[in-house]
Amino acid sequence: MTTTRRAFICNKSHHDFRAVYSWGEPIFLTEGWLDAYDVGTMWRLMKPKLDLSGPDDYIVQTSLPVVFSIATGFMIARHGIVHMLLFSKGEYIERTVSFLEYQNSDWRI
């Protein structure tokens, strides 16, 4: 059984996201203007959509850094790994950070 990866886009804005479709099903976490300091509202908007995520899904870096931070933090906490799509030189590139080796261990920062 093949499952389609999802690409969670931090914010629906004027940017052309058509290139994201080749990476997975686009899901917008937020839309429009956001108050950069109202992280509680951001979290409430994003959580129901991020609850659909799986360990192979992507976070697309857009919008405010705090939105990207919340989304990546969620993916790491839930799945132990985050796959990021970063826009570079006219195309998206994938970068992955795994914390799986630290799950179920006594490791602490």
C-alpha positions in Angstrom: 0.0 0.0 0.0 1.4 3.4 -1.0 0.6 6.5 0.9 1.1 10.0 -0.5 3.4 12.2 1.5 2.0 15.5 2.6 3.7 18.8 2.4 2.6 21.1 5.2 3.0 24.7 4.1 3.3 27.0 7.0 1.2 29.8 5.5 -0.9 30.3 2.4 0.3 33.5 0.8 0.9 35.1 -2.6 3.8 32.7 -3.2 3.4 30.2 -6.1 3.4 26.7 -4.4 2.9 24.6 -7.6 6.4 23.1 -7.2 5.4 21.7 -3.8 2.8 19.4 -5.5 5.6 17.2 -6.9 6.7 16.5 -3.3 3.4 15.6 -1.8 -0.2 16.7 -1.1 -0.1 20.4 0.0 -1.8 21.3 3.2 -1.8 24.9 4.4 -1.3 25.2 8.1 -2.3 28.9 8.3 -3.6 31.6 5.9 -3.0 35.3 5.5 -1.6 37.7 8.0 -0.5 36.4 11.4 0.3 38.3 14.6 4.0 37.3 15.1 3.5 37.2 18.9 0.2 35.3 19.1 1.7 31.8 19.2 -1.3 30.4 21.0 -3.6 31.2 18.1 -1.0 29.9 15.6 -0.8 26.6 17.5 -4.6 26.2 17.6 -4.8 26.8 13.9 -2.0 24.4 13.1 -2.6 21.5 15.4 -5.6 19.9 13.8 -3.8 19.8 10.5 -0.5 18.6 11.9 -2.4 15.8 13.7 -2.8 14.3 10.1 1.0 14.1 9.7 3.1 11.1 9.4 6.9 10.6 9.8 7.6 10.9 6.1 5.7 14.2 5.6 7.3 17.5 4.9 7.2 21.0 6.4 7.6 23.8 3.8 9.5 26.7 5.1 7.4 29.9 4.6 6.0 32.7 6.6 7.1 33.8 10.0 10.0 31.8 11.6 7.9 31.1 14.7 5.3 29.3 12.5 8.0 27.1 11.0 9.5 26.5 14.5 6.1 25.4 15.9 5.6 23.0 12.9 9.1 21.5 13.1 8.9 21.2 16.9 5.6 19.3 16.5 7.1 16.9 13.9 10.1 16.2 16.1 8.0 15.6 19.2 5.4 13.4 17.4 7.6 11.5 14.9 11.2 12.0 16.1 12.1 13.3 12.6 11.4 16.3 10.4 11.7 16.5 6.6 11.9 20.1 5.5 11.4 21.6 2.0 13.6 24.7 1.7 13.3 27.1 -1.3 16.8 27.6 -2.9 17.7 29.0 -6.3 14.2 28.6 -7.8 13.5 25.1 -6.5 12.7 23.2 -3.3 15.4 21.1 -1.7 14.8 18.5 1.0 16.7 18.5 4.3 16.0 16.0 7.1 16.9 16.1 10.8 16.4 13.0 12.8 16.2 12.7 16.6 15.1 9.1 16.5 18.3 7.9 18.3 17.2 10.0 21.3 13.7 8.6 21.7 13.4 6.1 24.5 16.7 7.1 26.0 17.8 9.1 29.0 19.4 11.7 26.8 18.7 15.3 27.8 20.0 18.6 26.6 
